């Protein structure tokens, strides 16, 4: 699990943590969720595209990774930040642990972070950009890039490319939906 990693906020605050999941650096918009359960749904929720999610519930990973609980096929968030990470999940439905899942999906995790202090900053200052990196001092040029970070092309990145047909158990009901094409037109059934 390597040496310390740092979460650098665009306001200059720095939090020290420990890495898990994929190796590397990440830059994104820092947000938090107060969900007490359902971390798998949070991790695979397409609305977190381009964001670094801080989980306020203190223990994450205790029931492992259960694909049937996913909101989408794969996580699209930039990073996941938690207080305590459970390295030995205990659930009969679990297929793997969070670390292995993050490594296979390229998600950077950071744990042993004071998430209460972090959430207080975001709550009082509003959403801000942040970066996970190996050094607490990122330099002026990187700080300028951090402050300029913007989420772009989110809809295209998380939308389905093709129409999907899901048959109903009871044919009495039918549901129509559309897919926004890249050219802005709506198609569907």
ZASEVO-404358 format. One record per residue: residue number from 1; x, y, z of N, C-alpha, C, O in turn. Coordinates in steps of 0.02 Angstrom, whole numbers, plus 50000, padded with zeros to 5 digits. Layout:
% residues N
[NUM,[X,Y,Z],[X,Y,Z],[X,Y,Z],[X,Y,Z]]
...
***
This chain:
% residues 189
[1,[50040,49941,50000],[50000,50000,50000],[50042,50063,50000],[50015,50118,50001]]
[2,[50106,50057,49999],[50151,50113,49985],[50153,50168,50036],[50123,50165,50090]]
[3,[50191,50220,50017],[50201,50277,50060],[50142,50325,50057],[50094,50315,50020]]
[4,[50146,50378,50096],[50092,50427,50101],[50078,50460,50034],[50122,50468,49991]]
[5,[50015,50478,50025],[49992,50518,49968],[49959,50580,49997],[49939,50581,50055]]
[6,[49953,50631,49956],[49927,50694,49981],[49868,50717,49938],[49868,50710,49877]]
[7,[49818,50744,49972],[49761,50775,49940],[49771,50849,49947],[49768,50877,50002]]
[8,[49783,50883,49890],[49796,50955,49889],[49733,50989,49862],[49711,50974,49806]]
[9,[49705,51034,49901],[49646,51072,49881],[49666,51136,49845],[49721,51162,49856]]
[10,[49622,51160,49803],[49639,51222,49766],[49646,51282,49811],[49674,51333,49791]]
[11,[49620,51278,49873],[49628,51334,49921],[49695,51329,49958],[49709,51370,50002]]
[12,[49736,51278,49942],[49801,51271,49973],[49805,51222,50030],[49860,51204,50052]]
[13,[49748,51201,50056],[49748,51152,50111],[49774,51085,50086],[49762,51066,50029]]
[14,[49809,51048,50129],[49837,50984,50112],[49818,50933,50165],[49823,50946,50225]]
[15,[49795,50874,50142],[49778,50819,50186],[49823,50760,50169],[49833,50744,50110]]
[16,[49849,50728,50220],[49891,50669,50210],[49848,50606,50217],[49804,50603,50260]]
[17,[49861,50557,50175],[49825,50494,50178],[49867,50437,50154],[49926,50445,50139]]
[18,[49836,50379,50150],[49870,50318,50126],[49835,50294,50063],[49774,50295,50059]]
[19,[49874,50272,50014],[49844,50251,49951],[49816,50180,49953],[49841,50137,49990]]
[20,[49765,50168,49913],[49743,50101,49895],[49713,50105,49826],[49702,50159,49799]]
[21,[49702,50048,49796],[49676,50048,49728],[49731,50062,49677],[49789,50044,49688]]
[22,[49711,50094,49622],[49758,50108,49568],[49812,50157,49591],[49801,50200,49633]]
[23,[49870,50150,49561],[49926,50195,49576],[49922,50254,49529],[49898,50249,49473]]
[24,[49947,50310,49551],[49950,50369,49507],[49925,50431,49541],[49914,50433,49602]]
[25,[49916,50483,49501],[49891,50547,49524],[49823,50559,49492],[49807,50533,49439]]
[26,[49783,50600,49526],[49717,50617,49500],[49701,50689,49515],[49720,50715,49568]]
[27,[49666,50721,49469],[49643,50789,49479],[49568,50788,49463],[49547,50759,49414]]
[28,[49528,50821,49505],[49457,50822,49494],[49421,50871,49539],[49452,50906,49579]]
[29,[49356,50872,49531],[49313,50914,49572],[49298,50876,49637],[49274,50819,49634]]
[30,[49309,50906,49694],[49300,50873,49758],[49229,50882,49783],[49205,50939,49792]]
[31,[49194,50826,49795],[49126,50827,49821],[49122,50776,49877],[49169,50736,49887]]
[32,[49067,50776,49914],[49058,50725,49965],[48989,50695,49962],[48942,50725,49934]]
[33,[48982,50635,49991],[48918,50603,49997],[48909,50582,50069],[48956,50561,50102]]
[34,[48848,50588,50094],[48833,50571,50163],[48798,50504,50169],[48772,50488,50222]]
[35,[48797,50465,50116],[48763,50400,50118],[48794,50355,50171],[48856,50351,50177]]
[36,[48752,50321,50210],[48776,50277,50262],[48786,50206,50236],[48825,50167,50264]]
[37,[48753,50189,50182],[48762,50124,50150],[48763,50137,50075],[48747,50192,50052]]
[38,[48780,50086,50037],[48778,50093,49965],[48839,50123,49933],[48834,50158,49883]]
[39,[48898,50109,49960],[48958,50137,49930],[48968,50111,49859],[48997,50146,49818]]
[40,[48945,50050,49843],[48951,50025,49775],[48908,50065,49726],[48928,50077,49669]]
[41,[48849,50085,49749],[48806,50127,49707],[48839,50195,49696],[48835,50222,49640]]
[42,[48870,50222,49747],[48905,50286,49739],[48963,50279,49690],[48972,50321,49645]]
[43,[49003,50226,49698],[49061,50216,49655],[49043,50209,49581],[49082,50228,49538]]
[44,[48985,50181,49567],[48966,50167,49498],[48911,50214,49473],[48880,50202,49421]]
[45,[48898,50268,49509],[48848,50318,49490],[48879,50363,49437],[48928,50397,49451]]
[46,[48850,50365,49376],[48878,50407,49323],[48880,50482,49338],[48917,50519,49307]]
[47,[48839,50504,49385],[48837,50576,49401],[48901,50600,49434],[48912,50661,49440]]
[48,[48945,50554,49456],[49008,50574,49487],[49066,50579,49437],[49124,50581,49457]]
[49,[49050,50580,49373],[49102,50585,49321],[49147,50645,49334],[49123,50701,49345]]
[50,[49212,50634,49334],[49261,50688,49341],[49270,50713,49412],[49306,50762,49423]]
[51,[49238,50680,49460],[49240,50705,49528],[49280,50657,49574],[49288,50598,49559]]
[52,[49305,50686,49628],[49337,50648,49681],[49287,50648,49738],[49269,50700,49765]]
[53,[49264,50588,49757],[49210,50582,49805],[49238,50568,49875],[49276,50520,49884]]
[54,[49218,50609,49923],[49235,50598,49993],[49175,50563,50025],[49119,50589,50022]]
[55,[49187,50507,50055],[49134,50469,50088],[49133,50488,50162],[49183,50480,50196]]
[56,[49076,50513,50187],[49073,50534,50257],[49065,50475,50305],[49087,50480,50362]]
[57,[49035,50420,50283],[49028,50363,50328],[49098,50336,50342],[49137,50328,50295]]
[58,[49114,50322,50405],[49184,50309,50423],[49215,50243,50401],[49276,50238,50398]]
[59,[49175,50191,50386],[49205,50127,50367],[49178,50105,50300],[49117,50096,50291]]
[60,[49222,50098,50252],[49203,50081,50183],[49241,50018,50162],[49300,50010,50176]]
[61,[49205,49974,50127],[49235,49913,50101],[49216,49851,50138],[49236,49796,50120]]
[62,[49176,49858,50191],[49161,49802,50235],[49120,49746,50203],[49122,49689,50226]]
[63,[49083,49760,50150],[49046,49706,50117],[49073,49692,50047],[49040,49658,50008]]
[64,[49131,49718,50032],[49165,49700,49970],[49133,49730,49909],[49100,49782,49912]]
[65,[49143,49697,49853],[49117,49720,49788],[49065,49670,49764],[49079,49610,49756]]
[66,[49005,49695,49752],[48948,49654,49732],[48921,49683,49666],[48882,49731,49668]]
[67,[48940,49655,49609],[48920,49685,49545],[48845,49695,49535],[48825,49741,49500]]
[68,[48803,49653,49564],[48731,49662,49555],[48705,49726,49588],[48648,49746,49576]]
[69,[48746,49758,49630],[48727,49821,49662],[48750,49883,49623],[48737,49939,49644]]
[70,[48785,49874,49568],[48812,49929,49529],[48756,49970,49497],[48703,49944,49479]]
[71,[48768,50035,49490],[48724,50080,49454],[48740,50083,49380],[48697,50098,49339]]
[72,[48802,50068,49362],[48825,50066,49293],[48880,50013,49288],[48899,49983,49339]]
[73,[48906,50002,49228],[48956,49950,49218],[49022,49962,49253],[49056,49915,49274]]
[74,[49040,50026,49260],[49106,50041,49286],[49107,50109,49319],[49067,50153,49301]]
[75,[49151,50120,49368],[49156,50186,49399],[49184,50238,49351],[49226,50221,49308]]
[76,[49161,50300,49357],[49187,50354,49316],[49214,50411,49358],[49234,50463,49332]]
[77,[49214,50402,49424],[49242,50453,49467],[49318,50453,49462],[49347,50403,49442]]
[78,[49349,50508,49481],[49421,50515,49477],[49457,50482,49536],[49510,50452,49528]]
[79,[49426,50486,49595],[49457,50458,49655],[49404,50450,49709],[49351,50480,49706]]
[80,[49421,50409,49759],[49376,50396,49814],[49415,50404,49879],[49467,50373,49889]]
[81,[49389,50446,49924],[49426,50465,49984],[49385,50445,50045],[49327,50464,50051]]
[82,[49415,50406,50090],[49379,50379,50148],[49421,50386,50212],[49481,50396,50209]]
[83,[49387,50380,50268],[49421,50381,50333],[49453,50313,50346],[49514,50309,50354]]
[84,[49412,50261,50349],[49436,50193,50363],[49417,50147,50306],[49359,50147,50284]]
[85,[49465,50110,50282],[49454,50063,50227],[49459,49992,50255],[49511,49973,50284]]
[86,[49407,49953,50248],[49406,49883,50271],[49440,49840,50218],[49416,49835,50161]]
[87,[49495,49809,50236],[49534,49770,50189],[49512,49697,50186],[49534,49661,50141]]
[88,[49469,49675,50232],[49446,49606,50233],[49370,49605,50236],[49341,49598,50290]]
[89,[49337,49612,50177],[49264,49615,50177],[49233,49548,50198],[49263,49495,50192]]
[90,[49172,49554,50223],[49136,49494,50246],[49064,49497,50222],[49021,49527,50254]]
[91,[49052,49467,50165],[48984,49462,50138],[48983,49404,50089],[49028,49398,50046]]
[92,[48933,49361,50094],[48930,49302,50050],[48922,49321,49977],[48937,49280,49933]]
[93,[48898,49381,49962],[48888,49403,49893],[48950,49435,49863],[48953,49448,49802]]
[94,[49000,49450,49903],[49060,49486,49880],[49099,49445,49829],[49111,49385,49838]]
[95,[49120,49478,49776],[49161,49446,49723],[49234,49464,49730],[49277,49425,49707]]
[96,[49250,49521,49760],[49319,49542,49771],[49320,49599,49821],[49268,49625,49841]]
[97,[49380,49618,49842],[49385,49674,49888],[49392,49740,49849],[49404,49740,49789]]
[98,[49383,49794,49884],[49383,49860,49853],[49450,49877,49821],[49451,49908,49767]]
[99,[49505,49858,49852],[49571,49872,49824],[49579,49839,49756],[49600,49872,49708]]
[100,[49564,49775,49750],[49570,49739,49687],[49524,49769,49634],[49542,49776,49575]]
[101,[49463,49788,49654],[49415,49819,49608],[49443,49885,49582],[49440,49898,49522]]
[102,[49470,49927,49626],[49498,49991,49605],[49558,49982,49559],[49565,50018,49510]]
[103,[49601,49934,49575],[49659,49922,49532],[49635,49902,49462],[49661,49928,49413]]
[104,[49586,49857,49457],[49563,49833,49392],[49526,49887,49353],[49523,49883,49291]]
[105,[49498,49936,49386],[49459,49989,49354],[49496,50056,49350],[49468,50105,49325]]
[106,[49557,50058,49376],[49596,50120,49371],[49574,50176,49417],[49586,50234,49403]]
[107,[49542,50159,49473],[49518,50209,49520],[49569,50217,49577],[49591,50168,49606]]
[108,[49587,50279,49591],[49633,50294,49645],[49594,50302,49710],[49545,50339,49712]]
[109,[49616,50268,49761],[49586,50273,49827],[49634,50305,49876],[49694,50297,49870]]
[110,[49606,50341,49924],[49646,50372,49977],[49609,50361,50042],[49550,50378,50048]]
[111,[49644,50333,50092],[49611,50321,50157],[49654,50349,50213],[49710,50373,50202]]
[112,[49627,50345,50274],[49659,50374,50333],[49664,50450,50326],[49713,50481,50345]]
[113,[49610,50479,50299],[49605,50551,50290],[49552,50576,50339],[49503,50542,50352]]
[114,[49563,50634,50367],[49514,50665,50412],[49456,50690,50369],[49453,50749,50351]]
[115,[49409,50646,50354],[49354,50663,50310],[49306,50713,50341],[49274,50752,50305]]
[116,[49301,50714,50408],[49257,50765,50439],[49283,50835,50426],[49244,50880,50408]]
[117,[49348,50846,50434],[49377,50912,50420],[49371,50929,50346],[49357,50986,50328]]
[118,[49381,50880,50304],[49377,50891,50231],[49307,50910,50210],[49298,50957,50171]]
[119,[49257,50875,50236],[49187,50890,50219],[49168,50959,50245],[49131,50995,50212]]
[120,[49192,50977,50303],[49177,51043,50330],[49203,51098,50284],[49169,51148,50273]]
[121,[49262,51089,50256],[49290,51137,50209],[49246,51142,50147],[49229,51197,50125]]
[122,[49227,51085,50119],[49186,51086,50058],[49117,51115,50073],[49089,51152,50033]]
[123,[49089,51097,50131],[49023,51123,50150],[49024,51199,50157],[48977,51232,50136]]
[124,[49077,51225,50186],[49080,51297,50198],[49104,51337,50138],[49083,51394,50128]]
[125,[49148,51308,50098],[49177,51344,50041],[49145,51327,49975],[49151,51365,49926]]
[126,[49109,51271,49972],[49080,51249,49909],[49126,51200,49874],[49183,51190,49894]]
[127,[49101,51171,49822],[49139,51123,49783],[49204,51156,49759],[49203,51214,49738]]
[128,[49258,51120,49763],[49322,51146,49739],[49362,51090,49708],[49348,51031,49718]]
[129,[49412,51108,49670],[49455,51059,49638],[49507,51034,49688],[49525,51068,49736]]
[130,[49531,50973,49675],[49582,50943,49718],[49625,50897,49676],[49609,50880,49619]]
[131,[49681,50877,49705],[49728,50833,49671],[49757,50784,49722],[49775,50803,49778]]
[132,[49763,50721,49702],[49798,50671,49741],[49866,50662,49708],[49871,50649,49649]]
[133,[49919,50670,49749],[49986,50666,49722],[50035,50641,49776],[50015,50629,49833]]
[134,[50097,50632,49757],[50147,50604,49801],[50184,50653,49845],[50219,50633,49891]]
[135,[50175,50718,49832],[50209,50769,49870],[50159,50823,49892],[50113,50839,49855]]
[136,[50168,50850,49952],[50121,50901,49976],[50128,50969,49942],[50081,51009,49943]]
[137,[50186,50983,49913],[50198,51047,49879],[50197,51034,49804],[50242,51003,49777]]
[138,[50145,51060,49770],[50137,51045,49699],[50165,51099,49653],[50167,51089,49592]]
[139,[50185,51154,49680],[50213,51207,49638],[50159,51251,49607],[50101,51231,49602]]
[140,[50178,51311,49588],[50131,51361,49563],[50098,51341,49497],[50039,51352,49487]]
[141,[50137,51312,49451],[50109,51294,49386],[50056,51239,49393],[50003,51243,49361]]
[142,[50069,51189,49434],[50020,51136,49445],[49960,51163,49483],[49903,51143,49469]]
[143,[49971,51209,49530],[49915,51239,49566],[49870,51279,49519],[49809,51278,49526]]
[144,[49899,51313,49471],[49860,51350,49422],[49819,51302,49379],[49761,51315,49364]]
[145,[49849,51245,49360],[49812,51195,49321],[49756,51165,49363],[49701,51151,49337]]
[146,[49768,51154,49427],[49717,51128,49472],[49658,51176,49477],[49600,51155,49472]]
[147,[49673,51239,49486],[49619,51289,49491],[49580,51296,49426],[49521,51314,49427]]
[148,[49611,51281,49370],[49579,51288,49304],[49541,51224,49283],[49505,51225,49233]]
[149,[49549,51170,49320],[49517,51106,49301],[49442,51115,49294],[49409,51146,49337]]
[150,[49414,51088,49241],[49341,51088,49230],[49321,51020,49203],[49357,50989,49164]]
[151,[49264,50997,49225],[49236,50935,49199],[49207,50950,49130],[49166,50996,49123]]
[152,[49228,50913,49080],[49203,50923,49012],[49179,50858,48982],[49205,50804,48997]]
[153,[49130,50863,48938],[49105,50806,48899],[49077,50750,48943],[49082,50691,48926]]
[154,[49048,50768,48999],[49022,50718,49046],[48965,50677,49016],[48964,50616,49023]]
[155,[48918,50710,48983],[48860,50674,48956],[48883,50623,48905],[48861,50565,48906]]
[156,[48926,50643,48860],[48951,50596,48809],[48989,50538,48841],[48985,50481,48817]]
[157,[49026,50552,48892],[49067,50500,48924],[49027,50448,48961],[49048,50390,48963]]
[158,[48970,50466,48988],[48932,50418,49029],[48868,50393,48996],[48835,50349,49023]]
[159,[48851,50420,48938],[48790,50398,48903],[48801,50332,48866],[48857,50315,48847]]
[160,[48747,50296,48858],[48749,50234,48819],[48759,50250,48745],[48732,50299,48720]]
[161,[48798,50210,48712],[48811,50221,48641],[48754,50192,48598],[48741,50217,48544]]
[162,[48721,50141,48623],[48668,50107,48585],[48605,50100,48626],[48606,50103,48687]]
[163,[48550,50091,48591],[48486,50078,48624],[48488,50008,48655],[48514,49961,48625]]
[164,[48460,50002,48714],[48457,49938,48748],[48384,49919,48758],[48343,49961,48777]]
[165,[48368,49857,48746],[48300,49833,48756],[48298,49788,48818],[48334,49739,48823]]
[166,[48255,49807,48864],[48246,49769,48925],[48173,49746,48926],[48128,49787,48934]]
[167,[48162,49682,48919],[48094,49656,48917],[48065,49654,48987],[48099,49639,49035]]
[168,[48001,49669,48991],[47966,49671,49055],[47944,49601,49075],[47930,49559,49032]]
[169,[47940,49589,49139],[47912,49526,49164],[47838,49523,49148],[47811,49469,49134]]
[170,[47805,49580,49149],[47734,49585,49134],[47727,49627,49071],[47737,49688,49074]]
[171,[47710,49596,49015],[47706,49632,48951],[47652,49685,48949],[47647,49722,48900]]
[172,[47612,49690,49002],[47561,49741,49006],[47592,49811,49005],[47561,49859,48983]]
[173,[47654,49817,49031],[47687,49882,49036],[47745,49886,48988],[47782,49838,48978]]
[174,[47753,49945,48959],[47811,49959,48916],[47840,50026,48936],[47803,50072,48955]]
[175,[47905,50032,48932],[47939,50094,48950],[47978,50118,48889],[48013,50079,48857]]
[176,[47971,50181,48874],[48009,50211,48819],[48063,50255,48848],[48055,50286,48900]]
[177,[48119,50258,48813],[48173,50301,48834],[48211,50323,48773],[48206,50292,48720]]
[178,[48247,50376,48780],[48286,50402,48725],[48359,50407,48744],[48376,50408,48803]]
[179,[48400,50411,48695],[48471,50420,48705],[48493,50482,48667],[48477,50490,48608]]
[180,[48528,50525,48701],[48552,50586,48670],[48614,50569,48629],[48666,50549,48656]]
[181,[48609,50578,48564],[48665,50563,48520],[48717,50619,48525],[48703,50673,48550]]
[182,[48778,50605,48502],[48831,50655,48507],[48816,50719,48468],[48844,50771,48484]]
[183,[48774,50714,48418],[48757,50774,48379],[48699,50813,48411],[48677,50863,48383]]
[184,[48675,50790,48469],[48623,50826,48505],[48552,50804,48489],[48505,50829,48518]]
[185,[48543,50756,48442],[48476,50733,48427],[48457,50677,48474],[48500,50642,48502]]
[186,[48391,50669,48484],[48366,50618,48529],[48340,50559,48488],[48300,50567,48443]]
[187,[48365,50500,48506],[48340,50440,48473],[48318,50392,48527],[48337,50400,48585]]
[188,[48280,50343,48510],[48257,50295,48560],[48195,50259,48537],[48177,50261,48478]]
[189,[48163,50226,48584],[48102,50189,48567],[48047,50204,48615],[47992,50177,48608]]
***
